[in-house]
Amino acid sequence: MAMVVEKKSIKRKLIHAGGWQVAKRVAKMVPFGGTVVAASLVGLDIKNKGVVKGVINSGLDAIPVVGLAKNAVELFTGDFIPDKDNSKRGGKAK
């Protein structure tokens, strides 16, 4: 019998391509659902970017049209507001 080769689904390919980062950005792009996702990720943004930059980043993500545009551009260019440098305090560098 010949073995059937299973094709990977788009969902599986996204997971392999950095799934969590891509999923987080795509979820933030959904107009009003993105506001809920952005609000739930405020703590993570503050941890990664610092208080002021994290709140600004989450605030921009929470605005439906602005967050959509910001995250669409960030998918290709990277973060507008960079993460803080953890190497000074002995943290893990990204």
Buried (B, 14 or more C-beta within 10 A) or exposed (E): EEEEEEEEEEEEEBBEEEEEEEBBBBBBBBEEEBBEBBEEBBEEBBEBBBEEBBBBBBBBBBBBEEBBEBBBEBEEEEEEBEBBEEEEEEEEEE
